[in-house]
Amino acid sequence: MMSNYGESHLEIEGANAISGLCGIDVTKKKKISLATLLTGLVSLSVALTLTILLLASYHSNKQSLFDTRFALNHSTAAKMSQSVDSLFKSMRAGLKYTGAYISVNHLSNEQELHKQLELLRLSGNFFNSIAVVDETGLVRSVAPSSVGTVGQHIATEATKEALASRKPYISKPYISATGRLIVFMSEPLYDKDGVYRGFIGGSLYLQENNILNMMFGKHNVDSDGSYFYVVSSNGHLLFHPDKSRIDADISTNPAVQKVLRGESGYDEVTNSQGITFLAGYSPVPENGWGVIVQSPISVVYAELDRYIRTILFYTLAPFVVLMITAIWLARRLASPFVSLANLAGKLGRGERIVLPDIKHHWNREADLLTQTITLALNDLQKQTDQLTQAAMTDSLTGLTNRRTFESIMTQWTEKQQPFALIMMDIDRFKSINDTYGHQAGDEVLKHLARILTSSVRSNDVCCRYGGEEFVVLLPYTSAPEALITAERVRTAFETRENPLGIPLTVSSGIAHYPSHAESAEMLFQRADHALYQAKEAGKNRTIVAD
């Protein structure tokens, strides 16, 4: 038989062996417990997952916001350049028409000359002053008379160039004898025998009230700091929200250099004050000018900050709960190993122990941990989907909201995809709210939303535009087909039982792209005008835009 000493010695050796296998230091040196280690790893994993997802979402949305702002500014600049181009074509047409008239009929009649010039100046409101100069450079007539140059010879380089060119002419900005900053445009005059008789010219006083201020001056700076400016062919400012900067030379601006080369696009630029902007630019073909629309880059970062705060608001609490759950599971996973370490410690100290049945915990616990992380990811995706859905739909009716509607309409018009637009408005809705309360009004809105969704095709877009106004987009649909749909909705809304149990009606206006308008904005205005006509004509009817 083995002695007690031998048995005790073997127990101690066995304990040391088990302690070595389990990683337990029998010298009692303090170590990190398995539960603490697993808890730290799980916590770090959850925190890193949240950080990575937030960073990925941040960079993805940053690029999206940059692209959206660039596209918006470029589109706005293109539309404005078209407006300026059309304006100058109209101005030149006015000069040309008046010049042709007086050349044939009244070139020698001073009184009639002045009458025609005043008529052009006041009717078109294009020019601050208009003058007729004969072939010798003598000013024959000028409007308004207060300019006081009749009977004098022209003195500026621009007017001399216009006289010598004998062709349609437009000047670069220059300072006149009166100290005004001027852009000058002229058309040659020929009598009925084809003899050159001088020119008719109009002047724009850039630092005073002019046609550019009338077109753009009222809404030239948005609430977010976005604004636009117009430059001449030599890079000088012609129009700017800050009038003191007019005629400033900004030809070193990269966006200005590109637009003056005839390029149209967008770029990130830094102005003379060191502020970075997201700029869209487009040239004006008629006169070589350029239009630049720009937004401070800080606007995009402000939107990103709001987005991240929203994501954190919706995801931080679930992640904290999930992290606590994961920590609890990690401790449960470590529990059998702690028990085994305690047993090995007792054995190492020479104590007699009873070994429990060995349980296989590894696969099961690893599976639970995997499910926890998967749950965390699924919850984040769910929150992201909910945010996306909330951003695209109207909370009351469940229809597409105004923001998504405008985005879809802009996409279709940019692709030149034909479609019809129906604008609907519940008749006397204010009276419903006043009489039955806003909650009853909400039920009426939801009632119309249900009729809309049941009356259109699956690929049609139904939107609550605001208040009691609804809009339907019908892709590849003609105006007559849209009229059938609108009448179907109107009849159903009038005849079906409704939440109030009283007669309810709806009026509609229809417009079609591109037969009624060439832009989303104009199409909306046409449909809105048709709706207004329906209201004026007695309500409860549908009118198609002319």
Disulfide bonds with the S-S distance in Angstrom:
none
